Amino acid sequence: MSTISTYNEKELLSKIAAGDEQAFTAIFNHYYPQLFTYVNRIVQSRPETESILQDIFMKIWQSREALQYVDRFGSYLWVMTRHHALNAMRNLARRSVLLDEYTRQAPVADDTREWQLSLIDQAVAHLPEQYRQVWTMNRINKMKQAEIAEAMGIALPTVKKYMQQAVALITRYVKDRSSLGFAISIVLSLFFEKK
């Protein structure tokens, strides 16, 4: 990655370490396009690429105090991005294998699929209001978590927490009303569909 020529990157990192959001935005805007191209080549999924980069920059912001000790930020960021992208590929591959295996063993009939979706709709209806709102904005309206955070006026980690809780509650609801194998099939088909 190239170094930032229009400003002193080390100075920006010190400012970020002190909590300067404008400095963070400058670093983000400089590196994001390059990282996006790199990660998207690896995972070949725009939503997955955006999610990976969101996680990377969130981790950088959350551990910003340590940035003042980073000498070569570009290299640091490149290694971190490569690590996250490869982990994402491994996770996607595992999910794909699980879904393929389950689909091969137990194909879902159309009427069963409708029942599954109805059960999921019931589970979503039973979610607490904010969990349901975040779930709907993400899964139905296809909004990114950062967009949801901005629209609802809450922090991005809160959106992630609400999504995790929504998934857990939906899974529990479905599991309590069907066999374990059937609950697994619903969760796999709902959350790990191939892109």
Backbone as a ProteinNet text record, in pm:
[ID]
protein_1_A
[PRIMARY]
MSTISTYNEKELLSKIAAGDEQAFTAIFNHYYPQLFTYVNRIVQSRPETESILQDIFMKIWQSREALQYVDRFGSYLWVMTRHHALNAMRNLARRSVLLDEYTRQAPVADDTREWQLSLIDQAVAHLPEQYRQVWTMNRINKMKQAEIAEAMGIALPTVKKYMQQAVALITRYVKDRSSLGFAISIVLSLFFEKK
[TERTIARY]
83.8	0	87.8	42.2	119.3	105.1	203.2	192.5	107.6	55.8	-28.4	64.1	51.2	145.4	99.2	-29.1	-77.9	-78.5	-49	-43.7	43.8	79.1	167.7	86.6	106.8	30.5	57.6	179.6	214.1	139.1	130.4	56.3	-92.6	-145.6	-286.5	-311.5	-219.6	-236.5	-235.3	-150.5	-149.2	-282.1	-336.7	-465.9	-577.3	-572.1	-672.8	-662.7	-539.6	-517.8	-580.5	-585.7	-646.1	-796.5	-852	-997	-1045.5	-957.3	-994.3	-1064.3	-1194.5	-1273	-1240.8	-1203.9	-1168.9	-1041.4	-946	-822.4	-853.2	-941.2	-981.4	-1049.5	-1135.3	-1204.2	-1103.1	-1000.9	-898	-825.1	-786.9	-719.8	-815	-938.4	-1038.7	-1054.6	-1075.9	-1098.4	-977.6	-860	-739.8	-725	-745.3	-717.1	-835.5	-956.6	-1073.6	-1081	-1066.2	-1079.3	-980.3	-855.4	-753.8	-788.4	-827.9	-862.1	-986	-1083	-1205.5	-1172.4	-1090.2	-1052.9	-982.9	-890.3	-813.7	-904.7	-986.5	-1071.6	-1176.9	-1233	-1337.9	-1283.4	-1156	-1094.6	-1087.6	-1066.8	-1054.9	-1191.9	-1286.8	-1414.2	-1520.7	-1502.4	-1593.6	-1739	-1756.5	-1890.6	-1884.4	-1954.6	-1952	-2001.1	-2115.8	-2161	-2060.3	-2000.3	-1901.5	-1777.6	-1736.3	-1621.8	-1649.7	-1767.9	-1804.4	-1807.4	-1858.8	-1864.8	-1724.8	-1635.5	-1497.4	-1430.1	-1443.7	-1378.4	-1440	-1570	-1635.6	-1574.6	-1558.8	-1501	-1357.2	-1279.2	-1139.7	-1130.8	-1204.7	-1195.7	-1257.7	-1356.7	-1412.8	-1308.1	-1234.7	-1130.3	-1018.8	-986.2	-883.4	-929.7	-1054.3	-1105.7	-1111.6	-1156.2	-1169.7	-1035	-929.9	-796.9	-706.1	-765.3	-694.3	-577.6	-585.2	-477.7	-343.6	-345.4	-222	-163.3	-239.3	-191.8	-68.3	-52.7	63.7	194.7	186.4	305.6	328.6	239.4	252.3	341.7	453.4	547.5	506.9	461.7	425.8	278.9	192.2	49.2	-1.6	48.1	3.6	27	145.4	176.7	91	76.1	-8.4	-151.3	-204.6	-341.6	-353.8	-253.5	-254.4	-257.5	-173	-168.2	-301.1	-354.1	-481.2	-593.7	-595.3	-697.9	-686	-564.9	-544.1	-591.3	-557	-596.9	-750	-816.7	-963.6	-1027.2	-974	-1029.9	-1016.6	-900.1	-880.2	-967.3	-982.1	-1072.9	-1215.6	-1256.6	-1392.1	-1411.4	-1309.7	-1319.1	-1332.4	-1253.7	-1264.4	-1405.1	-1457.5	-1591.7	-1698	-1686.5	-1782.4	-1774.3	-1653.1	-1636.2	-1700.3	-1680	-1741.3	-1893.5	-1946.5	-2092.2	-2145.8	-2073.2	-2116	-2117.1	-2014.3	-2007.1	-2123.6	-2149.9	-2262.1	-2394.9	-2415	-2540.3	-2553.8	-2445.7	-2449.7	-2478.8	-2412.5	-2432.2	-2575.6	-2626.9	-2762.9	-2863.7	-2843.4	-2934.5	-2934.4	-2817.6	-2806.6	-2881.8	-2872.8	-2935.1	-3085	-3128.7	-3269.6	-3322.4	-3352.2	-3407.2	-3540.6	-3566.4	-3686.7	-3794.4	-3911.1	-4024.3	-4081.4	-4154.3	-4210.3	-4303.1	-4391.7	-4483.3	-4408.5	-4302.1	-4219.8	-4149.2	-4102	-4034	-4128.8	-4252.3	-4351.3	-4374.2	-4379.5	-4398.1	-4278.5	-4157	-4036.3	-4043	-4076.9	-4082.5	-4190.3	-4301.4	-4406.8	-4357.4	-4284.7	-4229.8	-4128.7	-4047.6	-3951.4	-4024.5	-4129.1	-4209	-4266.4	-4314.8	-4368.2	-4257.7	-4139.9	-4027.7	-3989.4	-3984.6	-3950.3	-4055.5	-4181.5	-4289.8	-4277.4	-4215.3	-4199.4	-4073	-3990.5	-3867.6	-3899.7	-3814.4	-3829	-3821.7	-3886.4	-3903.9	-3773.5	-3670.4	-3546.7	-3476.8	-3480.5	-3422.3	-3495.9	-3630	-3711.2	-3681.3	-3666.6	-3640.5	-3504.6	-3402.8	-3269.8	-3272.3	-3336.7	-3347.8	-3414.1	-3525.7	-3601.4	-3520.2	-3455.3	-3376.5	-3260.9	-3201	-3087.4	-3130.3	-3219.8	-3254	-3360.1	-3453.8	-3561.3	-3526.7	-3483.6	-3454.1	-3311.6	-3231	-3093.5	-3004.3	-3027.2	-2943.3	-2818	-2708.5	-2584.3	-2595.8	-2518.3	-2526.5	-2489.9	-2394.7	-2358.3	-2475	-2547.2	-2664.1	-2773.7	-2790.2	-2891	-2855.4	-2728.2	-2683.3	-2714.1	-2684.5	-2710.3	-2860.4	-2938.7	-3083.9	-3150.4	-3102.1	-3163.8	-3099.1	-2985.5	-2916	-2851.8	-2802	-2735.4	-2597	-2512.7	-2375.8	-2375	-2276.2	-2262.1	-2248.1	-2170	-2163.8	-2300.3	-2385.1	-2520	-2601.8	-2588.8	-2659.4	-2614.3	-2482.8	-2430.8	-2485.5	-2490.1	-2541.8	-2689	-2767.9	-2910.5	-2929.8	-2846.2	-2856.7	-2824	-2717.8	-2679.4	-2791	-2849.3	-2958.2	-3080.1	-3109.5	-3224	-3204.7	-3085.2	-3055.4	-3072.6	-3019.8	-3030.3	-3176.4	-3254.9	-3396.1	-3477.3	-3451	-3521.8	-3486.7	-3359	-3315.6	-3382.2	-3384.9	-3447.8	-3597.5	-3663.8	-3807.7	-3835.4	-3756.4	-3775.3	-3743.4	-3635.3	-3594.6	-3702	-3763.5	-3866.7	-3993.6	-4012	-4135.7	-4114.3	-3995.1	-3968.5	-3855.6	-3824.7	-3714.1	-3582.5	-3480.4	-3349.6	-3296.8	-3309.2	-3261.8	-3334.3	-3464.1	-3541.1	-3499.7	-3475.8	-3430.2	-3296.8	-3208.5	-3078.8	-3097.4	-3187.8	-3209.3	-3261.2	-3348.3	-3400.5	-3289.1	-3211.8	-3104.2	-3003.7	-2965.7	-2870.6	-2926.2	-3050.2	-3106.5	-3127.2	-3154.5	-3181.7	-3054.7	-2953.6	-2836.6	-2717.5	-2711.2	-2591	-2617	-2712.9	-2739.8	-2618.9	-2593.9	-2482	-2515.4	-2416.1	-2435	-2412.6
-117.8	0	123.4	226.2	348.8	425.7	509.9	593.6	714.2	778.7	896	1013.8	1079.8	1184.5	1323.3	1346.3	1481.7	1517.9	1426.5	1456.9	1354.9	1385.2	1300.5	1189.7	1067.3	954.3	930.5	945.4	923.6	1023.4	1147.4	1249.3	1213.7	1165.4	1123.4	1009.1	914.3	800.3	846	943.5	998.5	1065.2	1136.5	1202.8	1099.2	992.2	885.9	823	799.3	740.4	827	958.2	1051.4	1066	993	994	1089.3	1139	1233.3	1159.5	1181.7	1111.9	1160.7	1287.7	1339.2	1274.2	1253.9	1185.9	1041.5	977.7	840.5	836.3	933.9	941.2	958.2	1038.7	1058.2	927	855.1	725.1	627.2	623	534.2	563.7	690	728.2	698.7	706.5	677.9	528.1	445.1	302	218.2	261.8	179.2	132.7	221.4	174.1	63.7	78.2	-23.5	-155.8	-146	-266.8	-333.9	-252.7	-308.7	-393.3	-339.7	-413.3	-543.8	-537.2	-655.2	-762.5	-723.7	-820.3	-877.6	-793.1	-839.9	-942.6	-929.9	-1031.7	-1166.9	-1162.2	-1286.4	-1349	-1271.6	-1329.7	-1327.1	-1242.5	-1232.7	-1212.3	-1127.6	-1093.7	-952.9	-861	-721.8	-707.7	-769.5	-756.6	-814.6	-927.4	-988.3	-899.6	-841.4	-749.4	-629.8	-570.5	-455.1	-491.8	-608.9	-654.1	-673.1	-732.8	-754.8	-620.4	-527.4	-397.4	-319.5	-333.3	-269.5	-321.8	-453.3	-514.7	-467.8	-460.9	-419.3	-276.9	-185.5	-46.1	-25.5	-106.2	-97.5	-141.4	-249.4	-295.8	-192.5	-128.5	-24.8	88.5	130.2	239.2	198.3	75.8	30.1	17.1	-13.7	-26.3	88.7	204.8	319.9	368.8	347.7	395.4	333	212.4	142.5	193.3	270.3	315.2	403.5	475.1	563.3	484.6	354.6	270.5	193.1	210	140	223.4	164.9	237.3	235.7	120.2	107.3	68.5	168.8	144.2	72.3	110.5	45.9	-104	-144.2	-287.7	-355.4	-288.8	-339.9	-363.7	-264.2	-273.2	-381.9	-393.1	-493.9	-635.2	-660.4	-792.7	-822.5	-723.5	-741	-773.2	-703.9	-724.2	-863	-902	-1035	-1144	-1128.5	-1225.7	-1235.6	-1121.7	-1121.3	-1181.5	-1148.7	-1199.7	-1351.7	-1402.4	-1547.9	-1619.9	-1561.6	-1620.3	-1621.8	-1513.8	-1508.1	-1616.5	-1637.9	-1742.1	-1880.4	-1904	-2033.6	-2051.3	-1946.7	-1955	-1976.5	-1905	-1923.7	-2065.2	-2117	-2253	-2354.5	-2335.7	-2426.6	-2421.1	-2300.1	-2284.6	-2349.1	-2331	-2388.4	-2540.2	-2598.6	-2744.6	-2794.4	-2726.3	-2764.9	-2757.7	-2648.5	-2631.5	-2735.7	-2759.6	-2860.3	-2999	-3032.6	-3163.9	-3180.3	-3078.2	-3088.7	-3094.5	-3013.1	-3011.1	-3145.7	-3205.6	-3336.9	-3443.3	-3435.9	-3538	-3516.5	-3392.5	-3365.7	-3248.3	-3272.3	-3163.5	-3115.9	-2985.9	-2925.2	-2909.7	-2964	-2950.8	-2809.9	-2765.7	-2630.9	-2603.6	-2700.3	-2675.7	-2669	-2746.5	-2741	-2607.2	-2558.5	-2429.4	-2317.6	-2322	-2221.6	-2227.6	-2348.9	-2363.9	-2306.2	-2332.6	-2277.4	-2124.8	-2064.7	-1919.1	-1864.1	-1934	-1892	-1897.1	-2002.4	-2016.7	-1905.4	-1872.6	-1763.7	-1630.9	-1608.6	-1485.4	-1474.5	-1585.5	-1585.2	-1550.8	-1609.6	-1583.5	-1436	-1378.6	-1236.7	-1149.7	-1187.1	-1110.4	-1110.9	-1213.2	-1223	-1153.5	-1100.4	-1033.3	-902	-860.2	-725.4	-622	-509.4	-409.6	-370.9	-336.3	-291.6	-405.3	-526	-640.5	-662.8	-656.4	-677.7	-569.3	-445.7	-335.5	-353.5	-387.7	-409.5	-528.3	-637.1	-757.1	-722.4	-652.9	-619.1	-527.9	-429.7	-337.5	-410.8	-507.3	-579.3	-689.8	-776.7	-894.9	-868.3	-780.9	-755.2	-636.3	-525.3	-404	-401.8	-502.7	-518.7	-399.2	-337.6	-225.8	-280	-210.5	-247.3	-206.3	-272.9	-244.9	-100.6	-43.3	97	189.2	156.8	236.4	226	107.3	87	169.7	166.1	242.8	390.9	441.3	583.4	612.6	526.5	548.7	543.9	454.4	440.1	529.1	589.6	674.6	597.1	476.8	394.4	356.4	307.5	270.7	141.2	129.4	9.9	-117.7	-117.7	-239.3	-278.6	-179.4	-208.6	-279	-233.3	-298.3	-443.1	-465.9	-603.1	-689.8	-632.1	-705.3	-740.5	-644.3	-670.2	-779.9	-779.7	-884	-1020.7	-1027	-1154.3	-1205.1	-1115.1	-1154.5	-1199.3	-1127	-1164.2	-1304.6	-1332.9	-1465.7	-1571.9	-1544.9	-1642.2	-1666.6	-1559.4	-1573.8	-1644.2	-1612.4	-1679.6	-1827.8	-1857.8	-1997.9	-2073.7	-2013.7	-2078.2	-2099.9	-1999.4	-2008.6	-2124.8	-2130.7	-2237.2	-2373.5	-2380	-2507.3	-2558.5	-2467.6	-2507.9	-2558	-2523.7	-2559.3	-2661.6	-2718.9	-2819.6	-2910.1	-3009.5	-3098.2	-3023.1	-3069	-3004.1	-3000.8	-3110.4	-3114.8	-3015.2	-3000.9	-2905.9	-2763.5	-2737.1	-2603.5	-2570.2	-2667.8	-2645.6	-2613.3	-2685.3	-2658.4	-2516.8	-2470.8	-2334.6	-2233.4	-2252	-2156.8	-2156.4	-2274.2	-2280.6	-2213.4	-2242.5	-2184.8	-2034.3	-1986.8	-1845.4	-1761.4	-1809.6	-1727	-1755.9	-1874.4	-1908	-1939.6	-1871.3	-1892.9	-1851.1	-1921.9	-1886.7	-1757.4	-1672.2	-1542.4	-1559.7
0	0	0	-67.5	-72.5	58	82.3	201.6	168.1	267.6	248.4	223.2	107.2	71.2	113.1	127.9	155.4	302.9	388.7	530.6	602.4	719.3	797.3	864.4	817.5	869.8	1018	1059.6	1201.3	1289.4	1242.7	1317.3	1322.8	1210	1207.5	1305.4	1310.4	1401	1547.2	1577.3	1713.9	1745.6	1648.4	1668.6	1686.6	1606.2	1620.2	1758.3	1803.2	1936.1	2044.5	2019	2115.6	2094.6	1995.5	1974.3	1867.3	1781.6	1675.9	1561.1	1548	1445.8	1305.2	1289.3	1156.8	1105.1	1192.7	1152.9	1112.8	1188.6	1155.5	1018.7	992.3	862.5	749.2	770.6	668.2	637	741.7	722.3	652.8	699.8	641.3	492	457.9	317.6	229.6	287	208.9	178.8	279.2	263.2	214.7	242.4	212.6	67	-34.4	-173.4	-209.3	-164.6	-194.5	-126.9	-0.9	74.7	16.8	-23.8	-81.1	-203.6	-293.7	-414.8	-379.3	-285	-244.9	-184.3	-86.3	-16.5	-111	-195.8	-287.8	-386.6	-423	-509.5	-437.9	-308.9	-231.6	-206.7	-153.2	-110.9	-219.9	-320.3	-434.8	-392.8	-294.5	-246	-188.5	-252.8	-207.7	-62.5	-25.2	113.9	213.8	180.4	270.3	280.7	167.8	168.1	257.8	242.4	324.9	472.7	503.6	641.8	700.1	622.9	668.7	696.9	603.6	621	736.8	754.3	869.8	1000	1006.7	1126.7	1149.9	1042.6	1055.2	1108.6	1046.3	1089.7	1227.8	1262.4	1397.7	1500.4	1469.2	1561	1574	1462.5	1468.1	1558.6	1542.9	1625.8	1773.2	1798.4	1936.9	2007.1	1932	1993.6	1948.5	1926.8	1870.1	1956	2087.8	2174.3	2136	2082.2	2045.1	1913.7	1836.9	1705.6	1713.5	1820.5	1832.5	1834.4	1859.1	1863.8	1733.3	1636.4	1508.2	1417	1373.1	1288.2	1141.2	1094.4	952.6	943.8	951.4	956.6	831.6	713.6	589.6	592.8	635.2	644.6	750.2	863	972	922.9	852.1	801.3	694.4	609.1	502.6	560.9	660.6	724.7	794.4	865.3	935.1	835.7	723.8	621.3	559.6	526.8	467.8	564.1	690.9	793.2	802.4	808	816.8	691.1	574.5	449.1	440.6	478.2	473.5	576	694	793.6	741.5	677.9	621.3	515.6	432	329.3	393.2	498.7	567.7	626.2	688	746.4	639.3	527.9	418.9	362.7	350.5	299.2	393.5	525.6	622.8	614.3	606.6	597.1	470.5	361.6	234.2	240.6	302	316.4	401.9	513.6	599.7	525	452.9	379.9	269.4	194.2	87.6	143.8	253.1	315.3	363.6	430.5	481.3	367.2	264.3	149.8	78.4	68.1	2	81.3	213.5	297.3	316.6	319.9	350.6	268.5	140.8	60.2	118	104.7	162.7	56.1	82	-10	-0.2	-104.6	-108	9.8	43.2	154.6	288.1	299.8	420.5	428	313.8	308.2	353.1	307.9	349.3	500.1	553.8	698.2	773.3	721.2	782.3	786.3	672.7	665.7	759	769.5	861.2	1005.6	1039.1	1173.6	1202.7	1105	1121.5	1138.7	1059	1073.1	1214.4	1267.4	1404.3	1504.7	1483.6	1573.7	1570.2	1451.6	1436.8	1505.7	1492.4	1556.2	1708.4	1765	1910.6	1962.5	1871.8	1914.8	1986.4	2079.7	2136.8	2023.5	2041.9	1935.2	1865.8	1942.9	1878.2	1804.2	1858	1788.2	1656.2	1662.3	1542.3	1438.3	1484.2	1392.3	1323.2	1400.2	1342.4	1247	1289.8	1205	1071.3	1077.1	956.2	864.9	922.6	841	772	841.4	785.3	689	733.4	652.4	545.8	573.9	477.7	388.3	451.3	375.3	321.3	358	309	341.7	457.1	499.7	568.3	549.1	617	763.1	847.1	990.2	1022	949.1	971.8	937.2	831.2	791.9	897.8	953.5	1057.9	1181.2	1218.2	1335.4	1316.1	1197.7	1169.8	1170.3	1105.7	1097.6	1234.7	1321	1452.6	1558.8	1523.4	1619.7	1733.3	1701.2	1802.3	1751.6	1839.8	1803.6	1721.8	1632.7	1550.1	1633.6	1742.6	1824.7	1882.2	1908.6	1958.8	1851.7	1726.4	1615.3	1604.1	1611.3	1602.5	1716.1	1836.3	1952.4	1932.1	1883.7	1859	1754.5	1648.9	1546.2	1605.1	1686.1	1748	1838.8	1915.8	2005.5	1925.6	1817.3	1733.1	1675.8	1625.9	1570.8	1678.3	1797.3	1906.9	1945.1	1954.8	1992.7	1884.3	1758.3	1647.9	1647	1663.1	1664.9	1779	1897	2012.8	1987.8	1934.2	1905.6	1809.3	1701.5	1601.4	1662.1	1738.4	1800.2	1895.7	1973.1	2068.3	2000.5	1874.2	1803.8	1692.5	1686.3	1583.4	1631.7	1552.1	1588.8	1573.7	1640.3	1634	1490.4	1419.4	1280.1	1193.2	1215.4	1137.5	1172.2	1300.1	1342.6	1276.7	1271.4	1208	1060.3	993.8	851.1	828.2	916.6	902	921.4	1025	1052.4	937.6	891	779.7	655.9	622.2	500.1	513.4	633.1	653	659.5	730	756.4	667.8	609.7	537.1	390	330.8	190.3	109.4	1.2	-84.2	-156.1	-171.6	-238	-385.5
[MASK]
+++++++++++++++++++++++++++++++++++++++++++++++++++++++++++++++++++++++++++++++++++++++++++++++++++++++++++++++++++++++++++++++++++++++++++++++++++++++++++++++++++++++++++++++++++++++++++++++++++

